[in-house]
């Protein structure tokens, strides 16, 4: 059985809800629940481009935390509301 690794975001809700920013099983890393927040927890200034850039930065940090690399990323699915 392949071990599961979790990459926490540091959110105080993670232990309560049982969730985390990213999960690695084998050679697959899934990242979810990323919002465009700066290190102080505030929404980044600017429009959708700046916010999307921040979400991707956070996602790449989570991937690297679990031993993945920025290149190559297999696929990205983004939802906008």
C-alpha positions as CSV (number, residue, x, y, z in Angstrom):
1,X,0.0,0.0,0.0
2,X,1.3,3.5,-0.9
3,X,1.7,5.9,2.0
4,X,-0.3,9.1,2.1
5,X,1.4,12.4,2.8
6,X,-0.4,15.5,3.7
7,X,0.7,19.1,3.1
8,X,-0.9,21.4,5.6
9,X,-1.6,25.0,4.8
10,X,-1.5,26.1,8.5
11,X,-5.2,26.9,8.6
12,X,-6.7,26.6,12.1
13,X,-9.7,24.7,10.5
14,X,-7.6,21.8,9.2
15,X,-7.6,19.7,12.4
16,X,-11.3,20.5,12.9
17,X,-12.4,19.6,9.4
18,X,-9.8,17.0,8.7
19,X,-8.6,18.6,5.5
20,X,-5.3,19.9,4.2
21,X,-4.0,22.0,1.3
22,X,-2.5,19.0,-0.6
23,X,-2.2,15.3,-0.5
24,X,0.4,13.0,-2.1
25,X,-0.2,9.3,-2.8
26,X,2.5,7.6,-4.8
27,X,3.6,10.0,-7.6
28,X,0.3,11.9,-7.6
29,X,-0.2,15.2,-5.8
30,X,-3.6,16.8,-5.5
31,X,-4.0,20.4,-4.4
32,X,-7.4,21.9,-3.4
33,X,-9.0,24.8,-1.6
34,X,-6.7,27.6,-2.6
35,X,-7.7,31.2,-2.1
36,X,-5.7,34.3,-3.2
37,X,-4.5,35.2,0.3
38,X,-1.3,37.0,1.2
39,X,0.9,35.7,4.1
40,X,-1.2,37.9,6.5
41,X,-4.4,36.2,5.5
42,X,-5.7,39.1,3.4
43,X,-7.0,38.9,-0.1
44,X,-4.3,40.1,-2.5
45,X,-4.9,43.4,-4.1
46,X,-5.7,43.7,-7.8
47,X,-8.0,41.9,-10.1
48,X,-8.4,38.3,-11.3
49,X,-4.9,38.1,-12.8
50,X,-3.2,38.9,-9.5
51,X,-5.5,36.6,-7.6
52,X,-5.0,33.7,-10.0
53,X,-1.2,34.2,-9.9
54,X,-1.3,34.1,-6.1
55,X,-3.4,30.9,-6.1
56,X,-0.9,29.2,-8.4
57,X,2.0,30.3,-6.2
58,X,0.3,28.8,-3.2
59,X,-0.4,25.6,-5.1
60,X,3.2,25.3,-6.3
61,X,4.5,25.8,-2.7
62,X,2.2,22.9,-1.6
63,X,3.5,20.7,-4.4
64,X,7.1,21.4,-3.6
65,X,6.4,20.8,0.1
66,X,5.4,17.3,-0.8
67,X,8.5,16.6,-2.9
68,X,7.0,17.6,-6.2
69,X,8.5,20.0,-8.8
70,X,7.1,23.0,-10.5
71,X,7.8,21.4,-13.9
72,X,6.0,19.4,-15.2
73,X,2.5,20.0,-13.9
74,X,0.1,17.4,-15.3
75,X,-3.1,19.4,-15.3
76,X,-4.7,22.3,-13.7
77,X,-8.5,22.7,-13.1
78,X,-9.6,26.1,-11.9
79,X,-13.1,27.2,-11.0
80,X,-14.3,30.8,-10.9
81,X,-17.5,32.1,-9.4
